[in-house]
Each structure stands twice: as structure tokens, then as C-alpha cells.
Amino acid sequence: MLSRRKFLAASGALGAAGIGSLVAPNAMSNLLTPKLNYVLNAQQSKWHFGGKIKSPADIFSYQKNTQTPIIYMQQGEQFSCLLKNQLPEPTTIHWHGIRLANAMDGVPFLTQDPVYPGDEFLYQFTPKDAGTYFHHSHFNSLTQLNRGLAGMIIVKEKQQPDFDQDIALNLCDWRLNADGSFQELLIPKKAARAGTFGNLHTTNWQVEPEFIAKPNSLVRVRILVSDVTRIFKLTVNGAKAKILAIDGNPIDEIRDMQREWIGPGMRMDIVILTPDEGQSVEIVNSSTNKPWPVASILSKGQSQKRQWGDLKPLPKNPIEPLDLQGAEIHRFNFSAGLGVQEDLGINCAASEYIFWAINKTSIGHLDPMSPTLRPTAALKLNKTYIFEFANVTPQTHPIHLHGFFFRVLESNRRTIIPHWADTALVKPDETIRVAFKANVLGNWLMHCHILEHQKTGMTGFINVS
Ligand SMILES: [Cu+2]
């Protein structure tokens, strides 16, 4: 952790450089050692949603009265971010999907100490992979994500792909009353089922935003579900769309987008060929019986005269090949919580409710000092493993493994086109097989990204030694 002395030196240097609370990407080049790409001030803030929410909501953000930013990184270049905690409670940042050293993964008690109020922490790593990722708090996660400490990461490719425009969509529901106060974030009987859904649907913290794009252009649309509960079912109406990447990783063969399920923590990059001048494209969620457009794109301006033939695949990320022949199989049963609760009641996010379990063990909260807290699986460095995720519950669970991409291989219930991911939807009564190479040391969290499920027992971790 950065010492207070070093921190003061850093902030003094920042002041001299005339940088505000949020530093634009690369603006700090060559000014400081170490170079800081961002300074994020986690703080209490206000956000006026408008519409049916009459008063500003008391949110958390990384900058004053502004939404949590998109964080930009450059593939293969060192990234540094100073987190300053101005909240009345501890926090951390998890870089969801980014492959990095365990100490930078942002999981309190497992990979780092919590960053206490008034303290700071320097995150520093070099993203190997380009694509669309997710940054969010990992402390008191249900509350801190619901209040706004969650945003997109865009890791730019070494060679910029040829799109006419790049649009980022961060899908999040808010649980708000008309007076701007927050509703209950965990309703026990709902947490024991699909979760507590939000009542205000937003994209980039706005209701049904409209974007403008040139007619007949190729527009890359990055979609992140930062919501902690809702599994979206997305379609594109008014134009054809193709899938480019899942969880940041280009898929093997670009294919037409149909109705795509995207759960909490998951990302999808698509490309849309925009229609003629004056026409609109809608991206619609139809996961409920009352569909709504999450965003629209209006064609306006000069035609770019693009065709599908102009589309080129994204460059692949440098993922090591898998030795499936020699892979050891580990089975993980995701079930209702009937087993042992390994929650040691540290005063920060411990849940009094336990509804879920992984392999009959329910962890709602982590304390590595506990003699009873054991890894769900102990793995050997550089070996390839097949994980069987078996869901024996009536709910769908988006299972996220920190620190690695796994290859989603197959399901016992549906056809899966193999692809790389860090979060996989496991449907009721489904078993899916994923494979990965355990090529980084450390304790890596594995949990359901429906955060009420995580908080009430569906959490584990693997140890790579
Ligand atoms: Cu779940």
C-alpha cells in the first residue's frame, strides 16, 4: 500500500501539474514517477436522474456530482490509478476481466487490505488484452455497486480497429424512491430467488439515451451489464448487428446477433451497420414481458457508404493455448445454502442471511486470517484445469472467476459455441464445462455476480500455488 508520506508527495506533484480530481487518460505522461493515468476519489455525491425520481439521489462516485467514468487503458502499456477513499466506509477497486498480478485484483482480505476512509491505494498493472472490461468496488459490494461505484474499462488495441464510431453502453438498474432515497437493496425472499430488481432502468446513468451516428457506418457498440441482478436479453431492431467479442475477447468467427443473454458482470462488443439518414436503431431488452429500449442510435449526417465487406475481425488477445488432454477436472455444485457458513463476522459486509453455497460451503464474506477458510480448489501453477459448473438451483447464475479467461467449452443442455470469457451464465439444471490454464499465482475469487447471491453464500476462491 502507498504510505501516507508517498501519497502526499504524489498529491503535491499532482497539484503542481494542475490536474483535477480525475485525470484524463495519458494526460500525465512523463510528468510523474510513477505515471498516474487516473486519480479516483471515491466519495459521496449527488446525481439527478430526473423523470420519476424527483430529487437528486445520494450516490457514491469516483468524482464529484458526475457519473463514474469510463476508464481507458492501452494494451501492453503500464496503467496506474491512485484510489483515494473519501467515503465513510472502506472500499477497493476490482478490475473485472483484466489479467493481472493477484495483489492488484482488489478483493479485500484476500488480495489486499481494505482501503479505509482517508487512505489510498495505488493500482498498477499492464493490461495484456484489449477489449471491454469492468471496474467496480469489491468492498460491501452490493451497496457500493448499487450506489454507483461501477463503470466500464476500455482497453484500446495496439492497432486501432477501423470503425466509424465507438459507443459504450453501461446497463444498470437503480433501486430508488421518488424522493431520491435508495430502496432496500437486499430483500431476503428475493435474494433467495432471482434477486431484488431495480425500478429505474438506465444506460450510462441516463434513461433511454439516444446517440447520433453517421448513416451507413460501422459502429462498434460495447455493452456492459453493471447491474447486480438483472440478466438482460438484448436484440437490435432497425439494423443488422454482429457479435465481435464476448467479455473483451474477440470470438473465433463473427456471427449475427440474435437474442443474446447478458448477465451481471458480462460484456459484449457488437457492430451495427447503421441505416439510412433519419432512421433509428434500437437496442432492446426483452428479458421481462414489458421490453424497453436501453438505447437508440439515430442516423444523421453524411453517409459513410460502408458495407459488411468492410468489417474486419478484431485482433485476438494473447491467451496461451490449453492442454485439454492432461487437464484435471474439478466439479463445483452451485446450490442452496445448506452447508457451513464460513463468515467470521468482520464488521463490514457480513450478511446475516445464507441462501446459497458452492460445494456445500457458504461464504458470504472473506477473512483469510480464519483457520477455517479454505480455497474451494487448490491448483498447481501452469496446469490446465476443466471446471464443471453444475447449477442445481432454479435460478440462473452468472459465475465469475477473477484473474483468468476460461474457455467455455460445452453445456449438457444447450449448444454453446466455444469462446473465451471470465463470466459464464449457468442456467437452472445446467452443467457447463470451462477450461483454463492456472498461469498466475494467488488466491482468486470465484462467485456469482448476482451480488445478493454472492453476499448470501455463493462465493469461493481458488488458490494457485
Ligand atoms: Cu447467482
Residues whose N, C-alpha, C, O or C-beta is under 5 A from the ligand:
A	BS01	CU	T396 H397 P398 C448 I450 H453
